[in-house]
């Protein structure tokens, strides 16, 4: 499929798709005219990239992680090394801290809302 179709099917801009390719997260064959041609599996790959960005990972980490994942089901493959595991463990700890901070903020808001409801 061409870049426009991949962009439409994944709701990701063509600019972002070109960035993913430049960073090594996505690959495309080229037609004789120089147009990008993506395989069907690129849809799953782009969705996976978007999920990883949404989880707060940077493109450098995503590039390291993608070869360790199966796109179709998001499950792990067997190629993750100790450094990647350590890096991802640190990312998970960072996310846990963010969640804890958000819970504290929500609890504070709940207290303020409750206090504001009192006569």
Phi and psi restraints in degrees (range 20) as a CNS / XPLOR table:
assign (resid 1 and name C) (resid 2 and name N)
       (resid 2 and name CA) (resid 2 and name C) 1.0 -82.3 20.0 2
assign (resid 2 and name N) (resid 2 and name CA)
       (resid 2 and name C) (resid 3 and name N) 1.0 166.8 20.0 2
assign (resid 2 and name C) (resid 3 and name N)
       (resid 3 and name CA) (resid 3 and name C) 1.0 -60.6 20.0 2
assign (resid 3 and name N) (resid 3 and name CA)
       (resid 3 and name C) (resid 4 and name N) 1.0 -37.1 20.0 2
assign (resid 3 and name C) (resid 4 and name N)
       (resid 4 and name CA) (resid 4 and name C) 1.0 -63.3 20.0 2
assign (resid 4 and name N) (resid 4 and name CA)
       (resid 4 and name C) (resid 5 and name N) 1.0 -40.9 20.0 2
assign (resid 4 and name C) (resid 5 and name N)
       (resid 5 and name CA) (resid 5 and name C) 1.0 -67.6 20.0 2
assign (resid 5 and name N) (resid 5 and name CA)
       (resid 5 and name C) (resid 6 and name N) 1.0 -41.6 20.0 2
assign (resid 5 and name C) (resid 6 and name N)
       (resid 6 and name CA) (resid 6 and name C) 1.0 -62.3 20.0 2
assign (resid 6 and name N) (resid 6 and name CA)
       (resid 6 and name C) (resid 7 and name N) 1.0 -41.0 20.0 2
assign (resid 6 and name C) (resid 7 and name N)
       (resid 7 and name CA) (resid 7 and name C) 1.0 -61.6 20.0 2
assign (resid 7 and name N) (resid 7 and name CA)
       (resid 7 and name C) (resid 8 and name N) 1.0 -43.8 20.0 2
assign (resid 7 and name C) (resid 8 and name N)
       (resid 8 and name CA) (resid 8 and name C) 1.0 -65.5 20.0 2
assign (resid 8 and name N) (resid 8 and name CA)
       (resid 8 and name C) (resid 9 and name N) 1.0 -44.5 20.0 2
assign (resid 8 and name C) (resid 9 and name N)
       (resid 9 and name CA) (resid 9 and name C) 1.0 -71.2 20.0 2
assign (resid 9 and name N) (resid 9 and name CA)
       (resid 9 and name C) (resid 10 and name N) 1.0 -23.4 20.0 2
assign (resid 9 and name C) (resid 10 and name N)
       (resid 10 and name CA) (resid 10 and name C) 1.0 -108.5 20.0 2
assign (resid 10 and name N) (resid 10 and name CA)
       (resid 10 and name C) (resid 11 and name N) 1.0 -6.7 20.0 2
assign (resid 10 and name C) (resid 11 and name N)
       (resid 11 and name CA) (resid 11 and name C) 1.0 58.8 20.0 2
assign (resid 11 and name N) (resid 11 and name CA)
       (resid 11 and name C) (resid 12 and name N) 1.0 39.2 20.0 2
assign (resid 11 and name C) (resid 12 and name N)
       (resid 12 and name CA) (resid 12 and name C) 1.0 -122.1 20.0 2
assign (resid 12 and name N) (resid 12 and name CA)
       (resid 12 and name C) (resid 13 and name N) 1.0 138.5 20.0 2
assign (resid 12 and name C) (resid 13 and name N)
       (resid 13 and name CA) (resid 13 and name C) 1.0 -66.7 20.0 2
assign (resid 13 and name N) (resid 13 and name CA)
       (resid 13 and name C) (resid 14 and name N) 1.0 153.8 20.0 2
assign (resid 13 and name C) (resid 14 and name N)
       (resid 14 and name CA) (resid 14 and name C) 1.0 -59.9 20.0 2
assign (resid 14 and name N) (resid 14 and name CA)
       (resid 14 and name C) (resid 15 and name N) 1.0 -37.3 20.0 2
assign (resid 14 and name C) (resid 15 and name N)
       (resid 15 and name CA) (resid 15 and name C) 1.0 -59.3 20.0 2
assign (resid 15 and name N) (resid 15 and name CA)
       (resid 15 and name C) (resid 16 and name N) 1.0 -44.3 20.0 2
assign (resid 15 and name C) (resid 16 and name N)
       (resid 16 and name CA) (resid 16 and name C) 1.0 -63.8 20.0 2
assign (resid 16 and name N) (resid 16 and name CA)
       (resid 16 and name C) (resid 17 and name N) 1.0 -40.5 20.0 2
assign (resid 16 and name C) (resid 17 and name N)
       (resid 17 and name CA) (resid 17 and name C) 1.0 -62.5 20.0 2
assign (resid 17 and name N) (resid 17 and name CA)
       (resid 17 and name C) (resid 18 and name N) 1.0 -40.4 20.0 2
assign (resid 17 and name C) (resid 18 and name N)
       (resid 18 and name CA) (resid 18 and name C) 1.0 -65.4 20.0 2
assign (resid 18 and name N) (resid 18 and name CA)
       (resid 18 and name C) (resid 19 and name N) 1.0 -37.7 20.0 2
assign (resid 18 and name C) (resid 19 and name N)
       (resid 19 and name CA) (resid 19 and name C) 1.0 -62.7 20.0 2
assign (resid 19 and name N) (resid 19 and name CA)
       (resid 19 and name C) (resid 20 and name N) 1.0 -45.5 20.0 2
assign (resid 19 and name C) (resid 20 and name N)
       (resid 20 and name CA) (resid 20 and name C) 1.0 -58.1 20.0 2
assign (resid 20 and name N) (resid 20 and name CA)
       (resid 20 and name C) (resid 21 and name N) 1.0 -40.9 20.0 2
assign (resid 20 and name C) (resid 21 and name N)
       (resid 21 and name CA) (resid 21 and name C) 1.0 -66.3 20.0 2
assign (resid 21 and name N) (resid 21 and name CA)
       (resid 21 and name C) (resid 22 and name N) 1.0 -44.4 20.0 2
assign (resid 21 and name C) (resid 22 and name N)
       (resid 22 and name CA) (resid 22 and name C) 1.0 -61.1 20.0 2
assign (resid 22 and name N) (resid 22 and name CA)
       (resid 22 and name C) (resid 23 and name N) 1.0 -35.7 20.0 2
assign (resid 22 and name C) (resid 23 and name N)
       (resid 23 and name CA) (resid 23 and name C) 1.0 -80.9 20.0 2
assign (resid 23 and name N) (resid 23 and name CA)
       (resid 23 and name C) (resid 24 and name N) 1.0 -8.8 20.0 2
assign (resid 23 and name C) (resid 24 and name N)
       (resid 24 and name CA) (resid 24 and name C) 1.0 89.0 20.0 2
assign (resid 24 and name N) (resid 24 and name CA)
       (resid 24 and name C) (resid 25 and name N) 1.0 14.7 20.0 2
assign (resid 24 and name C) (resid 25 and name N)
       (resid 25 and name CA) (resid 25 and name C) 1.0 -88.6 20.0 2
assign (resid 25 and name N) (resid 25 and name CA)
       (resid 25 and name C) (resid 26 and name N) 1.0 -17.8 20.0 2
assign (resid 25 and name C) (resid 26 and name N)
       (resid 26 and name CA) (resid 26 and name C) 1.0 -144.5 20.0 2
assign (resid 26 and name N) (resid 26 and name CA)
       (resid 26 and name C) (resid 27 and name N) 1.0 142.2 20.0 2
assign (resid 26 and name C) (resid 27 and name N)
       (resid 27 and name CA) (resid 27 and name C) 1.0 -124.7 20.0 2
assign (resid 27 and name N) (resid 27 and name CA)
       (resid 27 and name C) (resid 28 and name N) 1.0 151.8 20.0 2
assign (resid 27 and name C) (resid 28 and name N)
       (resid 28 and name CA) (resid 28 and name C) 1.0 -141.7 20.0 2
assign (resid 28 and name N) (resid 28 and name CA)
       (resid 28 and name C) (resid 29 and name N) 1.0 143.5 20.0 2
assign (resid 28 and name C) (resid 29 and name N)
       (resid 29 and name CA) (resid 29 and name C) 1.0 -80.3 20.0 2
assign (resid 29 and name N) (resid 29 and name CA)
       (resid 29 and name C) (resid 30 and name N) 1.0 164.5 20.0 2
assign (resid 29 and name C) (resid 30 and name N)
       (resid 30 and name CA) (resid 30 and name C) 1.0 -117.4 20.0 2
assign (resid 30 and name N) (resid 30 and name CA)
       (resid 30 and name C) (resid 31 and name N) 1.0 139.1 20.0 2
assign (resid 30 and name C) (resid 31 and name N)
       (resid 31 and name CA) (resid 31 and name C) 1.0 -77.0 20.0 2
assign (resid 31 and name N) (resid 31 and name CA)
       (resid 31 and name C) (resid 32 and name N) 1.0 166.7 20.0 2
assign (resid 31 and name C) (resid 32 and name N)
       (resid 32 and name CA) (resid 32 and name C) 1.0 -55.9 20.0 2
assign (resid 32 and name N) (resid 32 and name CA)
       (resid 32 and name C) (resid 33 and name N) 1.0 -27.2 20.0 2
assign (resid 32 and name C) (resid 33 and name N)
       (resid 33 and name CA) (resid 33 and name C) 1.0 -85.9 20.0 2
assign (resid 33 and name N) (resid 33 and name CA)
       (resid 33 and name C) (resid 34 and name N) 1.0 0.8 20.0 2
assign (resid 33 and name C) (resid 34 and name N)
       (resid 34 and name CA) (resid 34 and name C) 1.0 90.9 20.0 2
assign (resid 34 and name N) (resid 34 and name CA)
       (resid 34 and name C) (resid 35 and name N) 1.0 3.3 20.0 2
assign (resid 34 and name C) (resid 35 and name N)
       (resid 35 and name CA) (resid 35 and name C) 1.0 -77.2 20.0 2
assign (resid 35 and name N) (resid 35 and name CA)
       (resid 35 and name C) (resid 36 and name N) 1.0 145.1 20.0 2
assign (resid 35 and name C) (resid 36 and name N)
       (resid 36 and name CA) (resid 36 and name C) 1.0 -73.6 20.0 2
assign (resid 36 and name N) (resid 36 and name CA)
       (resid 36 and name C) (resid 37 and name N) 1.0 139.4 20.0 2
assign (resid 36 and name C) (resid 37 and name N)
       (resid 37 and name CA) (resid 37 and name C) 1.0 -127.7 20.0 2
assign (resid 37 and name N) (resid 37 and name CA)
       (resid 37 and name C) (resid 38 and name N) 1.0 118.1 20.0 2
assign (resid 37 and name C) (resid 38 and name N)
       (resid 38 and name CA) (resid 38 and name C) 1.0 -103.1 20.0 2
assign (resid 38 and name N) (resid 38 and name CA)
       (resid 38 and name C) (resid 39 and name N) 1.0 143.4 20.0 2
assign (resid 38 and name C) (resid 39 and name N)
       (resid 39 and name CA) (resid 39 and name C) 1.0 -75.5 20.0 2
assign (resid 39 and name N) (resid 39 and name CA)
       (resid 39 and name C) (resid 40 and name N) 1.0 165.4 20.0 2
assign (resid 39 and name C) (resid 40 and name N)
       (resid 40 and name CA) (resid 40 and name C) 1.0 -56.9 20.0 2
assign (resid 40 and name N) (resid 40 and name CA)
       (resid 40 and name C) (resid 41 and name N) 1.0 -35.4 20.0 2
assign (resid 40 and name C) (resid 41 and name N)
       (resid 41 and name CA) (resid 41 and name C) 1.0 -63.2 20.0 2
assign (resid 41 and name N) (resid 41 and name CA)
       (resid 41 and name C) (resid 42 and name N) 1.0 -16.2 20.0 2
assign (resid 41 and name C) (resid 42 and name N)
       (resid 42 and name CA) (resid 42 and name C) 1.0 -63.5 20.0 2
assign (resid 42 and name N) (resid 42 and name CA)
       (resid 42 and name C) (resid 43 and name N) 1.0 -27.7 20.0 2
assign (resid 42 and name C) (resid 43 and name N)
       (resid 43 and name CA) (resid 43 and name C) 1.0 -61.9 20.0 2
assign (resid 43 and name N) (resid 43 and name CA)
       (resid 43 and name C) (resid 44 and name N) 1.0 -50.2 20.0 2
assign (resid 43 and name C) (resid 44 and name N)
       (resid 44 and name CA) (resid 44 and name C) 1.0 -61.6 20.0 2
assign (resid 44 and name N) (resid 44 and name CA)
       (resid 44 and name C) (resid 45 and name N) 1.0 -39.8 20.0 2
assign (resid 44 and name C) (resid 45 and name N)
       (resid 45 and name CA) (resid 45 and name C) 1.0 -62.2 20.0 2
assign (resid 45 and name N) (resid 45 and name CA)
       (resid 45 and name C) (resid 46 and name N) 1.0 -45.5 20.0 2
assign (resid 45 and name C) (resid 46 and name N)
       (resid 46 and name CA) (resid 46 and name C) 1.0 -65.7 20.0 2
assign (resid 46 and name N) (resid 46 and name CA)
       (resid 46 and name C) (resid 47 and name N) 1.0 -40.8 20.0 2
assign (resid 46 and name C) (resid 47 and name N)
       (resid 47 and name CA) (resid 47 and name C) 1.0 -61.2 20.0 2
assign (resid 47 and name N) (resid 47 and name CA)
       (resid 47 and name C) (resid 48 and name N) 1.0 -42.7 20.0 2
assign (resid 47 and name C) (resid 48 and name N)
       (resid 48 and name CA) (resid 48 and name C) 1.0 -62.5 20.0 2
assign (resid 48 and name N) (resid 48 and name CA)
       (resid 48 and name C) (resid 49 and name N) 1.0 -43.5 20.0 2
assign (resid 48 and name C) (resid 49 and name N)
       (resid 49 and name CA) (resid 49 and name C) 1.0 -59.8 20.0 2
assign (resid 49 and name N) (resid 49 and name CA)
       (resid 49 and name C) (resid 50 and name N) 1.0 -44.8 20.0 2
assign (resid 49 and name C) (resid 50 and name N)
       (resid 50 and name CA) (resid 50 and name C) 1.0 -62.0 20.0 2
assign (resid 50 and name N) (resid 50 and name CA)
       (resid 50 and name C) (resid 51 and name N) 1.0 -40.7 20.0 2
assign (resid 50 and name C) (resid 51 and name N)
       (resid 51 and name CA) (resid 51 and name C) 1.0 -62.9 20.0 2
assign (resid 51 and name N) (resid 51 and name CA)
       (resid 51 and name C) (resid 52 and name N) 1.0 -40.7 20.0 2
assign (resid 51 and name C) (resid 52 and name N)
       (resid 52 and name CA) (resid 52 and name C) 1.0 -69.0 20.0 2
assign (resid 52 and name N) (resid 52 and name CA)
       (resid 52 and name C) (resid 53 and name N) 1.0 -39.3 20.0 2
assign (resid 52 and name C) (resid 53 and name N)
       (resid 53 and name CA) (resid 53 and name C) 1.0 -62.4 20.0 2
assign (resid 53 and name N) (resid 53 and name CA)
       (resid 53 and name C) (resid 54 and name N) 1.0 -43.0 20.0 2
assign (resid 53 and name C) (resid 54 and name N)
       (resid 54 and name CA) (resid 54 and name C) 1.0 -63.2 20.0 2
assign (resid 54 and name N) (resid 54 and name CA)
       (resid 54 and name C) (resid 55 and name N) 1.0 -28.4 20.0 2
assign (resid 54 and name C) (resid 55 and name N)
       (resid 55 and name CA) (resid 55 and name C) 1.0 -77.8 20.0 2
assign (resid 55 and name N) (resid 55 and name CA)
       (resid 55 and name C) (resid 56 and name N) 1.0 -4.9 20.0 2
assign (resid 55 and name C) (resid 56 and name N)
       (resid 56 and name CA) (resid 56 and name C) 1.0 98.1 20.0 2
assign (resid 56 and name N) (resid 56 and name CA)
       (resid 56 and name C) (resid 57 and name N) 1.0 6.5 20.0 2
assign (resid 56 and name C) (resid 57 and name N)
       (resid 57 and name CA) (resid 57 and name C) 1.0 -78.8 20.0 2
assign (resid 57 and name N) (resid 57 and name CA)
       (resid 57 and name C) (resid 58 and name N) 1.0 145.9 20.0 2
assign (resid 57 and name C) (resid 58 and name N)
       (resid 58 and name CA) (resid 58 and name C) 1.0 -85.8 20.0 2
assign (resid 58 and name N) (resid 58 and name CA)
       (resid 58 and name C) (resid 59 and name N) 1.0 165.4 20.0 2
assign (resid 58 and name C) (resid 59 and name N)
       (resid 59 and name CA) (resid 59 and name C) 1.0 -60.8 20.0 2
assign (resid 59 and name N) (resid 59 and name CA)
       (resid 59 and name C) (resid 60 and name N) 1.0 -34.7 20.0 2
assign (resid 59 and name C) (resid 60 and name N)
       (resid 60 and name CA) (resid 60 and name C) 1.0 -60.9 20.0 2
assign (resid 60 and name N) (resid 60 and name CA)
       (resid 60 and name C) (resid 61 and name N) 1.0 -43.7 20.0 2
assign (resid 60 and name C) (resid 61 and name N)
       (resid 61 and name CA) (resid 61 and name C) 1.0 -67.7 20.0 2
assign (resid 61 and name N) (resid 61 and name CA)
       (resid 61 and name C) (resid 62 and name N) 1.0 -38.7 20.0 2
assign (resid 61 and name C) (resid 62 and name N)
       (resid 62 and name CA) (resid 62 and name C) 1.0 -63.7 20.0 2
assign (resid 62 and name N) (resid 62 and name CA)
       (resid 62 and name C) (resid 63 and name N) 1.0 -41.4 20.0 2
assign (resid 62 and name C) (resid 63 and name N)
       (resid 63 and name CA) (resid 63 and name C) 1.0 -58.8 20.0 2
assign (resid 63 and name N) (resid 63 and name CA)
       (resid 63 and name C) (resid 64 and name N) 1.0 -39.8 20.0 2
assign (resid 63 and name C) (resid 64 and name N)
       (resid 64 and name CA) (resid 64 and name C) 1.0 -70.3 20.0 2
assign (resid 64 and name N) (resid 64 and name CA)
       (resid 64 and name C) (resid 65 and name N) 1.0 -35.8 20.0 2
assign (resid 64 and name C) (resid 65 and name N)
       (resid 65 and name CA) (resid 65 and name C) 1.0 -80.2 20.0 2
assign (resid 65 and name N) (resid 65 and name CA)
       (resid 65 and name C) (resid 66 and name N) 1.0 -37.8 20.0 2
assign (resid 65 and name C) (resid 66 and name N)
       (resid 66 and name CA) (resid 66 and name C) 1.0 -53.6 20.0 2
assign (resid 66 and name N) (resid 66 and name CA)
       (resid 66 and name C) (resid 67 and name N) 1.0 -41.2 20.0 2
assign (resid 66 and name C) (resid 67 and name N)
       (resid 67 and name CA) (resid 67 and name C) 1.0 -64.8 20.0 2
assign (resid 67 and name N) (resid 67 and name CA)
       (resid 67 and name C) (resid 68 and name N) 1.0 -14.6 20.0 2
assign (resid 67 and name C) (resid 68 and name N)
       (resid 68 and name CA) (resid 68 and name C) 1.0 -95.4 20.0 2
assign (resid 68 and name N) (resid 68 and name CA)
       (resid 68 and name C) (resid 69 and name N) 1.0 6.1 20.0 2
assign (resid 68 and name C) (resid 69 and name N)
       (resid 69 and name CA) (resid 69 and name C) 1.0 -125.2 20.0 2
assign (resid 69 and name N) (resid 69 and name CA)
       (resid 69 and name C) (resid 70 and name N) 1.0 148.4 20.0 2
assign (resid 69 and name C) (resid 70 and name N)
       (resid 70 and name CA) (resid 70 and name C) 1.0 -93.1 20.0 2
assign (resid 70 and name N) (resid 70 and name CA)
       (resid 70 and name C) (resid 71 and name N) 1.0 126.1 20.0 2
assign (resid 70 and name C) (resid 71 and name N)
       (resid 71 and name CA) (resid 71 and name C) 1.0 -66.6 20.0 2
assign (resid 71 and name N) (resid 71 and name CA)
       (resid 71 and name C) (resid 72 and name N) 1.0 -39.3 20.0 2
assign (resid 71 and name C) (resid 72 and name N)
       (resid 72 and name CA) (resid 72 and name C) 1.0 -64.1 20.0 2
assign (resid 72 and name N) (resid 72 and name CA)
       (resid 72 and name C) (resid 73 and name N) 1.0 -35.5 20.0 2
assign (resid 72 and name C) (resid 73 and name N)
       (resid 73 and name CA) (resid 73 and name C) 1.0 -123.2 20.0 2
assign (resid 73 and name N) (resid 73 and name CA)
       (resid 73 and name C) (resid 74 and name N) 1.0 -1.2 20.0 2
assign (resid 73 and name C) (resid 74 and name N)
       (resid 74 and name CA) (resid 74 and name C) 1.0 73.7 20.0 2
assign (resid 74 and name N) (resid 74 and name CA)
       (resid 74 and name C) (resid 75 and name N) 1.0 2.2 20.0 2
assign (resid 74 and name C) (resid 75 and name N)
       (resid 75 and name CA) (resid 75 and name C) 1.0 -75.4 20.0 2
assign (resid 75 and name N) (resid 75 and name CA)
       (resid 75 and name C) (resid 76 and name N) 1.0 165.7 20.0 2
assign (resid 75 and name C) (resid 76 and name N)
       (resid 76 and name CA) (resid 76 and name C) 1.0 -79.7 20.0 2
assign (resid 76 and name N) (resid 76 and name CA)
       (resid 76 and name C) (resid 77 and name N) 1.0 151.4 20.0 2
assign (resid 76 and name C) (resid 77 and name N)
       (resid 77 and name CA) (resid 77 and name C) 1.0 -98.6 20.0 2
assign (resid 77 and name N) (resid 77 and name CA)
       (resid 77 and name C) (resid 78 and name N) 1.0 -167.5 20.0 2
assign (resid 77 and name C) (resid 78 and name N)
       (resid 78 and name CA) (resid 78 and name C) 1.0 -104.5 20.0 2
assign (resid 78 and name N) (resid 78 and name CA)
       (resid 78 and name C) (resid 79 and name N) 1.0 17.5 20.0 2
assign (resid 78 and name C) (resid 79 and name N)
       (resid 79 and name CA) (resid 79 and name C) 1.0 -103.8 20.0 2
assign (resid 79 and name N) (resid 79 and name CA)
       (resid 79 and name C) (resid 80 and name N) 1.0 7.6 20.0 2
assign (resid 79 and name C) (resid 80 and name N)
       (resid 80 and name CA) (resid 80 and name C) 1.0 -72.2 20.0 2
assign (resid 80 and name N) (resid 80 and name CA)
       (resid 80 and name C) (resid 81 and name N) 1.0 133.4 20.0 2
assign (resid 80 and name C) (resid 81 and name N)
       (resid 81 and name CA) (resid 81 and name C) 1.0 -101.4 20.0 2
assign (resid 81 and name N) (resid 81 and name CA)
       (resid 81 and name C) (resid 82 and name N) 1.0 172.5 20.0 2
assign (resid 81 and name C) (resid 82 and name N)
       (resid 82 and name CA) (resid 82 and name C) 1.0 -59.2 20.0 2
assign (resid 82 and name N) (resid 82 and name CA)
       (resid 82 and name C) (resid 83 and name N) 1.0 -38.4 20.0 2
assign (resid 82 and name C) (resid 83 and name N)
       (resid 83 and name CA) (resid 83 and name C) 1.0 -64.6 20.0 2
assign (resid 83 and name N) (resid 83 and name CA)
       (resid 83 and name C) (resid 84 and name N) 1.0 -44.1 20.0 2
assign (resid 83 and name C) (resid 84 and name N)
       (resid 84 and name CA) (resid 84 and name C) 1.0 -63.3 20.0 2
assign (resid 84 and name N) (resid 84 and name CA)
       (resid 84 and name C) (resid 85 and name N) 1.0 -41.7 20.0 2
assign (resid 84 and name C) (resid 85 and name N)
       (resid 85 and name CA) (resid 85 and name C) 1.0 -60.2 20.0 2
assign (resid 85 and name N) (resid 85 and name CA)
       (resid 85 and name C) (resid 86 and name N) 1.0 -43.3 20.0 2
assign (resid 85 and name C) (resid 86 and name N)
       (resid 86 and name CA) (resid 86 and name C) 1.0 -63.9 20.0 2
assign (resid 86 and name N) (resid 86 and name CA)
       (resid 86 and name C) (resid 87 and name N) 1.0 -43.8 20.0 2
assign (resid 86 and name C) (resid 87 and name N)
       (resid 87 and name CA) (resid 87 and name C) 1.0 -62.2 20.0 2
assign (resid 87 and name N) (resid 87 and name CA)
       (resid 87 and name C) (resid 88 and name N) 1.0 -44.1 20.0 2
assign (resid 87 and name C) (resid 88 and name N)
       (resid 88 and name CA) (resid 88 and name C) 1.0 -70.1 20.0 2
assign (resid 88 and name N) (resid 88 and name CA)
       (resid 88 and name C) (resid 89 and name N) 1.0 -32.7 20.0 2
assign (resid 88 and name C) (resid 89 and name N)
       (resid 89 and name CA) (resid 89 and name C) 1.0 -63.7 20.0 2
assign (resid 89 and name N) (resid 89 and name CA)
       (resid 89 and name C) (resid 90 and name N) 1.0 -40.9 20.0 2
assign (resid 89 and name C) (resid 90 and name N)
       (resid 90 and name CA) (resid 90 and name C) 1.0 -64.9 20.0 2
assign (resid 90 and name N) (resid 90 and name CA)
       (resid 90 and name C) (resid 91 and name N) 1.0 -40.3 20.0 2
assign (resid 90 and name C) (resid 91 and name N)
       (resid 91 and name CA) (resid 91 and name C) 1.0 -62.7 20.0 2
assign (resid 91 and name N) (resid 91 and name CA)
       (resid 91 and name C) (resid 92 and name N) 1.0 -41.2 20.0 2
assign (resid 91 and name C) (resid 92 and name N)
       (resid 92 and name CA) (resid 92 and name C) 1.0 -63.7 20.0 2
assign (resid 92 and name N) (resid 92 and name CA)
       (resid 92 and name C) (resid 93 and name N) 1.0 -41.0 20.0 2
assign (resid 92 and name C) (resid 93 and name N)
       (resid 93 and name CA) (resid 93 and name C) 1.0 -62.9 20.0 2
assign (resid 93 and name N) (resid 93 and name CA)
       (resid 93 and name C) (resid 94 and name N) 1.0 -39.4 20.0 2
assign (resid 93 and name C) (resid 94 and name N)
       (resid 94 and name CA) (resid 94 and name C) 1.0 -62.4 20.0 2
assign (resid 94 and name N) (resid 94 and name CA)
       (resid 94 and name C) (resid 95 and name N) 1.0 -43.6 20.0 2
assign (resid 94 and name C) (resid 95 and name N)
       (resid 95 and name CA) (resid 95 and name C) 1.0 -64.3 20.0 2
assign (resid 95 and name N) (resid 95 and name CA)
       (resid 95 and name C) (resid 96 and name N) 1.0 -41.6 20.0 2
assign (resid 95 and name C) (resid 96 and name N)
       (resid 96 and name CA) (resid 96 and name C) 1.0 -59.2 20.0 2
assign (resid 96 and name N) (resid 96 and name CA)
       (resid 96 and name C) (resid 97 and name N) 1.0 -40.8 20.0 2
assign (resid 96 and name C) (resid 97 and name N)
       (resid 97 and name CA) (resid 97 and name C) 1.0 -64.4 20.0 2
assign (resid 97 and name N) (resid 97 and name CA)
       (resid 97 and name C) (resid 98 and name N) 1.0 -40.5 20.0 2
assign (resid 97 and name C) (resid 98 and name N)
       (resid 98 and name CA) (resid 98 and name C) 1.0 -63.6 20.0 2
assign (resid 98 and name N) (resid 98 and name CA)
       (resid 98 and name C) (resid 99 and name N) 1.0 -41.7 20.0 2
assign (resid 98 and name C) (resid 99 and name N)
       (resid 99 and name CA) (resid 99 and name C) 1.0 -62.1 20.0 2
assign (resid 99 and name N) (resid 99 and name CA)
       (resid 99 and name C) (resid 100 and name N) 1.0 -45.2 20.0 2
assign (resid 99 and name C) (resid 100 and name N)
       (resid 100 and name CA) (resid 100 and name C) 1.0 -60.7 20.0 2
assign (resid 100 and name N) (resid 100 and name CA)
       (resid 100 and name C) (resid 101 and name N) 1.0 -41.0 20.0 2
assign (resid 100 and name C) (resid 101 and name N)
       (resid 101 and name CA) (resid 101 and name C) 1.0 -63.9 20.0 2
assign (resid 101 and name N) (resid 101 and name CA)
       (resid 101 and name C) (resid 102 and name N) 1.0 -41.6 20.0 2
assign (resid 101 and name C) (resid 102 and name N)
       (resid 102 and name CA) (resid 102 and name C) 1.0 -65.3 20.0 2
assign (resid 102 and name N) (resid 102 and name CA)
       (resid 102 and name C) (resid 103 and name N) 1.0 -39.8 20.0 2
assign (resid 102 and name C) (resid 103 and name N)
       (resid 103 and name CA) (resid 103 and name C) 1.0 -62.9 20.0 2
assign (resid 103 and name N) (resid 103 and name CA)
       (resid 103 and name C) (resid 104 and name N) 1.0 -43.1 20.0 2
assign (resid 103 and name C) (resid 104 and name N)
       (resid 104 and name CA) (resid 104 and name C) 1.0 -61.8 20.0 2
assign (resid 104 and name N) (resid 104 and name CA)
       (resid 104 and name C) (resid 105 and name N) 1.0 -41.3 20.0 2
assign (resid 104 and name C) (resid 105 and name N)
       (resid 105 and name CA) (resid 105 and name C) 1.0 -64.0 20.0 2
assign (resid 105 and name N) (resid 105 and name CA)
       (resid 105 and name C) (resid 106 and name N) 1.0 -43.2 20.0 2
assign (resid 105 and name C) (resid 106 and name N)
       (resid 106 and name CA) (resid 106 and name C) 1.0 -62.6 20.0 2
assign (resid 106 and name N) (resid 106 and name CA)
       (resid 106 and name C) (resid 107 and name N) 1.0 -42.8 20.0 2
assign (resid 106 and name C) (resid 107 and name N)
       (resid 107 and name CA) (resid 107 and name C) 1.0 -62.1 20.0 2
assign (resid 107 and name N) (resid 107 and name CA)
       (resid 107 and name C) (resid 108 and name N) 1.0 -40.6 20.0 2
assign (resid 107 and name C) (resid 108 and name N)
       (resid 108 and name CA) (resid 108 and name C) 1.0 -63.4 20.0 2
assign (resid 108 and name N) (resid 108 and name CA)
       (resid 108 and name C) (resid 109 and name N) 1.0 -43.9 20.0 2
assign (resid 108 and name C) (resid 109 and name N)
       (resid 109 and name CA) (resid 109 and name C) 1.0 -61.5 20.0 2
assign (resid 109 and name N) (resid 109 and name CA)
       (resid 109 and name C) (resid 110 and name N) 1.0 -41.5 20.0 2
assign (resid 109 and name C) (resid 110 and name N)
       (resid 110 and name CA) (resid 110 and name C) 1.0 -58.9 20.0 2
assign (resid 110 and name N) (resid 110 and name CA)
       (resid 110 and name C) (resid 111 and name N) 1.0 -41.6 20.0 2
assign (resid 110 and name C) (resid 111 and name N)
       (resid 111 and name CA) (resid 111 and name C) 1.0 -63.7 20.0 2
assign (resid 111 and name N) (resid 111 and name CA)
       (resid 111 and name C) (resid 112 and name N) 1.0 -43.2 20.0 2
assign (resid 111 and name C) (resid 112 and name N)
       (resid 112 and name CA) (resid 112 and name C) 1.0 -65.8 20.0 2
assign (resid 112 and name N) (resid 112 and name CA)
       (resid 112 and name C) (resid 113 and name N) 1.0 -43.1 20.0 2
assign (resid 112 and name C) (resid 113 and name N)
       (resid 113 and name CA) (resid 113 and name C) 1.0 -61.6 20.0 2
assign (resid 113 and name N) (resid 113 and name CA)
       (resid 113 and name C) (resid 114 and name N) 1.0 -45.5 20.0 2
assign (resid 113 and name C) (resid 114 and name N)
       (resid 114 and name CA) (resid 114 and name C) 1.0 -62.4 20.0 2
assign (resid 114 and name N) (resid 114 and name CA)
       (resid 114 and name C) (resid 115 and name N) 1.0 -42.4 20.0 2
assign (resid 114 and name C) (resid 115 and name N)
       (resid 115 and name CA) (resid 115 and name C) 1.0 -65.2 20.0 2
assign (resid 115 and name N) (resid 115 and name CA)
       (resid 115 and name C) (resid 116 and name N) 1.0 -36.1 20.0 2
assign (resid 115 and name C) (resid 116 and name N)
       (resid 116 and name CA) (resid 116 and name C) 1.0 -70.4 20.0 2
assign (resid 116 and name N) (resid 116 and name CA)
       (resid 116 and name C) (resid 117 and name N) 1.0 -23.3 20.0 2
assign (resid 116 and name C) (resid 117 and name N)
       (resid 117 and name CA) (resid 117 and name C) 1.0 -81.4 20.0 2
assign (resid 117 and name N) (resid 117 and name CA)
       (resid 117 and name C) (resid 118 and name N) 1.0 -19.8 20.0 2
assign (resid 117 and name C) (resid 118 and name N)
       (resid 118 and name CA) (resid 118 and name C) 1.0 -71.6 20.0 2
assign (resid 118 and name N) (resid 118 and name CA)
       (resid 118 and name C) (resid 119 and name N) 1.0 143.3 20.0 2
